[in-house]
Amino acid sequence: MSPFIAEIVGTAILILLGNGVVANVVLNDTKGNNSGWIVITFGWGMAVFAAVFTVGQFSGAHINPAVTVGLATAGLFDWNMVAPYIAAQVAGGFIGAVLVWLAYKDHFAATEDGPAKLAVHSTGPAIRNLPMNTVTEIIGTVMLVFGVFYIASPGFIDIETGEMLTAIVIDGQEVGFGLGALSALPVGLLVLGIGLSLGGPTGYAINPARDLGPRIAHAVLPIPNKGSSDWGYSWVPIVGPLIGAVIAALLFGLFN
């Protein structure tokens, strides 16, 4: 599987399971209706675990433009690959959201609450204050990306040169580093912790593709009585996580 396809598949899995748990909780007449925030945050943690475990061996399983930009800022990922990775991630987010809509189509029809239908797709603030909402997303993403640097080390240190190696050769094959399978569960638990602790103000996007791809899907899908896609808020879960990723990379460089 090419890294580009892997990022599409991984992000689609992330959104299918992550937005799927939101649909199960907020849409009418589901088995999980009104089961609460703990269910949503746990479901998102498991969504990250499943996505990273599945495609980590092929692309490093960034599945998040903030992670991609953070790694590139830290000098651990090729800037030439950033745009293709982000394009793949947004596409995967869109595909995952369409699959959630198909799975819950009858429940979207049974739900009259337009904001609840948008909540299945994208994040929104509990108290609308765009500057502070952006700060919340920055803080959450700093915790995510900074944690990723240490939970899922992007390489090994050469003990002779002190250089960070982002790939080594094993049995004639180059093996890279990223959010590989061994790091899938800790990263999923990190996302669970961020959701429980910092998710209250904005719904913790901490991932531009997680919000933008599904928001586009919400805008184009024939969802009855869906209401606004709230494009006025859409820049917050894009700009905040990207700023947070750069700050996390700078902190990582400062401490290493």
N, C-alpha and C positions, 0 to 999 in steps of 0.2 A: 504494500500500500504506500503510495507517495505521501510525503508529509502534508501536501495541500489537501488531498482527499481525507487524510487522517484527521486534520483539523476540522473539516466539514463534518465528518462522522462523529468525532468526539464532542463537538459543540452541539450537534443535533441530539446526541444521547443526553447531554447535560440538560438541555431545554426540555426534551421529552419527559424526563423524570422529574426535573425541578419544577417546571411550570405545570406538569401533570399533578404533582402533589398540591399545588395551589388550587388547581381546578377541582380536585377532589374535596378540598376544604370549603371553598367559597361558592361553588355553583350549587343550585338547588337539586334536591332529590338524589344526591350521590350517597354512597355508603359512608363516606367520610365527612359529610357536611357538618360544618361548625366544630370540627375536631381540634382546631386551634393552632396557635403559633408554634408550639413545640413540635407538632406533626410537620408543619411546613419547614421549619429549620432542620429537623432530622432528615426529611426527605431531600432537601437540597444538599446536605452533607453526603448522603448516599449517592445522589446524582453525580456529584464531583468524583467520588470514589469510583463509580462505575465507568465514567467517561475517561478518567485518567488511566485506570487499569487497562481499559480496552485499547487505547491508541497511544499510550506512552511510548511503546517500543518503536513506533513509526515516526512520530513528530515531536516527541517530548511532551505532548499533551498540554500545550499552553492553554487552549480552549478559551482564551481570554486576551483581548488586545492589551490589557494592562500588564499581564505577565510578559507578553511578547515585547512590549516597549520597555518594561523594567529590565529584562534580560539584555536587550540591546543597549540600553543606557549604561548598564554595568559592564559592557564590553564582552558579554557572554553569548551574544547572538548576532548574526550578520544583519546589519541594517537593510541590506538589499532584499532580505526575506521578510521584512516586517509588513510591508503592504500586502504581499500575497497571503501571508498568514491571517492578517486582519480581514481581508476579503473572504477568505475561507470560513473564518469564525462567524462573521455576520451572516453568510449564506447558511451555515449550519444552524444558527439561531433561528432563522426564518423557517427552515425545514422542520426543525423540532417543534416550533409553535404550530405549524400546519398539522403535524401529527397529533398534537394535543387537541386541537380543534376537532379533528376527525374522531378521536377517541371519545370526546365529550360532547359531540354535536347535539345530541338530544338534550343534554343538560344546559348547554348554552341557550337552546330554545326555551327551556323551562325556567330560565332565570330572567327576571325583568330588570334587575339592577345593572345598568350600564357600567358604572365604575367597577363593579365586581368582575365583569367580563374583561375590562381593561387590566385589572389586577392579575388576572390569569396570565396575561401576556407580558406586562411591563410593570416597573416599580412606580411608586408615587409616594409623596410625603404625607406623614400623619399631620404635621403642621406645615403649611406651605410658606416657606421662607427660603427662597432660592439660594441666597448666599450661604445661609447656615446649612441648608440641605447639601450644598456642594462641599462644605467643610466636613460634614458627616461622611460623605462618600470618600473624600480624601483620606480621612482617618482610617476608615474601614479598609481601604485599599492598601494603605501603607502597611497595616497589620498583615493583610493577605500576602502581599508581594515580599515584604521583609521576612515573613515566616517561611515562604516558599524557598527563599535563598538558603535558609538553614535546614529546613526539613528535607528539601529535595535539592541537595547540592548540585549545581550545574557542572561540576567537574571535580577532579582530584588535584591536589597540590603536588607538584614535582618537588620532592624533598631536596634535590640537588640545586635547582634553580629558583625555587620559590614561585614558579610560574603556575597559573591555573590552567590545567589541561581540560579542554572541553570535549575531547574525544581521545580514545586510545585504540590501538590495534590489538585485537585478540584473534588468534588463529587466522591471520590474514585479512580479517574484516574490521573496518573502522566502527567502533561503538561509541555513540554520542551520549550525552547526558541531558537530563531535563526532568520532567515530572514522571519518572518511570514507575513501573508497577510497584516496586518496593515502597515508594513514597505515596502511593495512592490513598491508603487509609489515613495516614497522618494529615495529609492535605484536606481530605474530606472532613476530618475532625476539626481542623482549623476553621474551615468554612462554617461548620456547625457552631463553633464557639463564637465566631464573628456574628452570625445571625442571632444567637441568643443574647449577646451582650450589646451589639451595636446596630442591630437591624431595626429597632423600633422607630427611629425618626424617618427613615426613607425606604425601608424594605430591603436595604443592603444589596444594591445592584452589584457594586464592586467589579463590574465586568461590562464594558460598553456593548459587546456583542450580545450578551444575555438580555440587554434591554432593547437595543436598536432593532435587531433582527425580528424579534417577536412583535415589537411596536409596528413595524412595517406590515407584518402579517395581520395584525389587528386592523390596520387601515384598509387592507385590500380584501380580506376574507368577507364572505357574505353572512356576517353574524347579525341576527335580527336585533334591533334596538340596542346596538352596541355603544352608541354615543361617541364622544370625542376620543381621539387617540392621544390627546394632550401633548401636542408637539411643542407647546410652550415650555414644558418641563423637560423635554427629551434631551436637552443638552447637558443637564445636570449629571445623569448617570454615564455620560460620555466624558465630559471634561474633568469631573471630580476624580474618577478612577485613573485617568491618564496622568493627572498631576500627582496623585498618590503614588503611582508606579515610579515616576521619576524621583520623587522624594525617597522612596524605599531604596532605589538603586544607589542614590547618593549616600544614604546612611550605610548601606552595605559596603560601598567603597571606602567610607570613612573608617569603618571598624575592621577592615581587612587589608 
